[in-house]
Amino acid sequence: MNTAGKLPDPQGRLAGQFGELAPFQDFLLEIAQVDPDITLKELAATLTETSGVEVQLYSLHGAPPSAGLSYKRD
């Protein structure tokens, strides 16, 4: 069998999607618009306090760029 030049099939969800956080997308974007300087830790804590959902920071970091979120290094 000749597999030269064959690329592997993509895995996981498409880039730029909220995935399991999709039900909270509007809430997260609203919080980020109200406080544009909010950190991912603060955003995660707000989500936990208001909805009881605990989220890893890397899950929030994967929010779509089209959402208008930007990241700064501390």
N, C-alpha and C positions, 0 to 999 in steps of 0.2 A: 504494500500500500504506500503510495506516494503522498506524504503530508507536507511537502516543502511548500512554503508560502501560505499555508493555511493559518489564519489567526484564530485564537480561541474565541468562543462565544462570550459576549459580555455577561457579567454576573451582577447581582444586586439590583437595587432600584436605580432608575435613571438619575443622573446628576441634577441637582436643583429641585428636588422634591422634599417635602417635609416628612414623608414616611409616616411613622406612628404618631408623630406630633401634628399631623394634618388637622385633627379636630381642634387644636389649640393655636393654629396658625394666625387667625385674626387677633386673638388675645395677645400673642407674643409680639406681633407687629405693632399693635396699639401701644403696648408698654414701651417698646423701643422708640416709637414716635414721640411719646410723652417725655421720655427721658433718653435722649440720644446718646448720652454718655454712660448708660447702664452697662455693667460688665456681664459676661456670660454667667458668672457665679451668682450675681444679683438676679439676673433673669431666671435662672434655674430655681433660686430660692423663692422668687415671687410665684412661679408656677406651682411649686410645692405647697406654699402657704395658701394659695387660692383654690387649688383643685386637688391637692393631695398627690399629685403625680410627681414622682422623683425622676429626674432626667440627668443623663451624663452630659458633661459640657461638650463633648465632641458631637453629640446629637444636635445641640443647638448651633454649633459651629458650622454644621452642614446645611444651614438654611440657605435657600436659593438666593443668589446674588440679585435676582430680579425683585426680591422682597425689599431691596433698598438698604439692607443691613451692611454695615462696614465694621471692620475690626481694627483695633489699635493695640499695639504692644504696650505693656506697662513699663 
